[in-house]
Amino acid sequence: MASLKEIKGRIASIQNTQKITSAMRMVASAKLHRAQGMTEKFLRYRDSLQSIVESLGGQTLPSPIPEQSSPFPTGKGRGRSGSIVLVPISSNSGLCGAFNSNIAKATFKRMTELQSQGIQVKPLPIGKKITHELKKAGIDCNLGYFNLLEKIEKGGDLIEVDFLMEFALQLYQSGEIDGIEFIYHHFKSMGSQIITITPIPLEAPTIQEKEDDTFLTEPSPAELLASLFPRLLNAQTYGILLDSLASEHAARMMAMQTADDNANELLKELTLLYNKTRQQAITNELIDIMGGQTEKR
């Protein structure tokens, strides 16, 4: 049985750790509240912009898809490269439960699925954790944007996202890729973040003449679409990054809450053990004293 000094040391150690987890939980909660506020405001802008672009093009743009098939045809079907840019998004730091490991598993699974369809994958990771996993697996990837989340969280504007989408558009227009996919955690609730795959269309919808048009535009619909579509690409990407940030902070907050609860349970057990050991030590001392007095008599 451990001594009283050892048990007391363990209790003090757990209490010190609990102070850290409690502080991290409060920090994650504050960051989550900020990320949710940013996301809520920005999504209204993104959805309005997408509605305008869809009305100009007369077609609905792609939405998030499940982890089964690719929305991009192979190069054989379109006479293109048969390649896509895959953008997995993780966090830059740990202590957020299975957040990063789930992204890594989904990324490797998606790469296998696409390669089995004859599609070449060009990874472009965002986040230090997924970048480390890809490098550890020996996968060659573009490292130019791995710290993009850090810049956005520090108050960066859309300029960093502009660079990313300009890079993707250049590859698309030159015929090197067929499209781009993002893999990230979608924030559903405090306790639920869902792995989501979202393709971002790199080609503007075709202008379709409609007999029932009730809107007049200046300049022409084609010119307006050419101006708005790049902004929509940036808005969709920025919205995905904000969604992933909110999911990361929620996952970290829940992980720290779980650690805090486990620490409380362990403290109860150790406190009970400490009291039992202390009571037993007192009893043993009393028995020794009583035994000594009996011998004197």
Order of alpha helices (4+ residues) and beta strands (2+ residues): alpha-alpha-beta-alpha-beta-alpha-alpha-alpha-beta-beta-alpha
